[in-house]
Amino acid sequence: FKTLGGGVVRKKSFLLALLNPFSTMYKAYRNIDAKTKADATLTGEGLIMGGLFVVNKHRVVFQHKEKDFGTVAPIEMVLDAVDEAVKK
């Protein structure tokens, strides 16, 4: 996670995200079914922003930084990056 944040662990304020009705956190939470919500744990940090790297031997082919809680990389872009990474 430090790599995505330029050497610093990127964190976001849970309270600010919770109070912002336009945040993606609200949209993501609404789309989770009741059973998943009931089975969820609240252990762990929870405020660390994540991301994704697709790399090959030579370089980073694709990078995605989570901009808000629950922001995911577009799957088509990830699959294209994986295809490119294995070709070289």
C-alpha positions, 0 to 999 in steps of 0.5 A: 500500500505504501507503493501506491501512496508514494511511500506513505500509506494512503488513508481516508477519513471514514467520518467524512466519507460517511457524512458525504451522501455523494461518496461511492461508499454509500452507493457500494453499501446500498448494493451489498445484499443483507446476508453479506452485510450481516456476515461482514466483520469490522476488524482491521484498519478499514481506512487504508486506501488500496489499489492494483498494479499489473506488472511484467518483468520490465515495467508497470503496465497498469496502475489503479489507485482507489480514489474513494472507498470501494472504487474498483479498477475497470475490469476491461482495462485490467484484462487488457493490461494483463494481456499486454503484460504477458505478451512481453 
